[in-house]
Amino acid sequence: MNKKELWRSLKFLLVSISAGLIQIGVFTLLNELVHLDYWISYLIALVLSVLWNFTLNRRYTFQAANNVPIAMLKVALFYAIFTPASTWLEHYLTATCLWNEYLVTAINMVLNFVLEFFYQRFFVFRNSLDTNEIAQKK
């Protein structure tokens, strides 16, 4: 891995950590304080973290100038598969296997991090890496 891709991976990690903090924070508020059903809390927290993650990673990590609606549609496609699968996994592990809700959420967040990096890097932003105004100034 070259230096540029290593730095891109580190930026993705940092943005993902911030998105993860948003997800855990929103999930905790909705689950513990508002007492919404677990899966509703999970879905709302996931959507908010995805929007944050997409916005920052598109601009700073991948520095992509591609069409935002098309890029977001591609990300929505990823989540059209990942969200039902992870929601089912969350429900199965917490309701059936009685695993801790926060452990299961953390497992899904790690899965999401790894899968989403490769999906965005090699599919969503593949042809538009380093094309926005930030990259052009370098």
C-alpha positions, 0 to 999 in steps of 0.5 A, a space after each residue: 500500500 502506498 503512502 497516499 492510500 495509507 493516509 486515505 485509509 487513516 482518514 476513513 478510519 477517523 471519519 468513521 470513528 466520528 460517525 460511530 460516536 454519532 451512531 452510539 450517541 444517538 442510539 443511546 439517547 433513543 434506546 435508554 432515554 426515549 425507550 424506542 424499540 431497539 431496532 428503531 433506535 438502531 436504524 435512526 442512529 445508523 441513518 444519521 451516521 451514514 449521512 455524516 460519514 458519506 459527507 465527510 468521506 466524499 469531501 476529505 477522504 476520497 476528495 471526489 467531485 462526482 455527482 452527489 445524487 449518483 454517489 449517494 444512490 450507490 451508497 443507498 444501494 449498499 445500505 439497502 443490503 447492509 441495513 436489513 442484514 445488520 438489523 436482522 443480525 442485531 435482532 437475532 443476536 439480542 432477542 434470540 441469543 440474548 447478547 448485549 445490545 452494545 456488543 452487537 452494535 459494535 460488531 455491526 459497526 466494525 463490519 460496516 466500517 470494513 465493508 463500506 471502505 472497500 465499497 466506497 473506495 472501489 465502487 462509489 468513488 473509484 473513477 472520481 478519486 482526488 478530483 474535487 477542489 481540495 485535491 486540485 489545490 495540491 
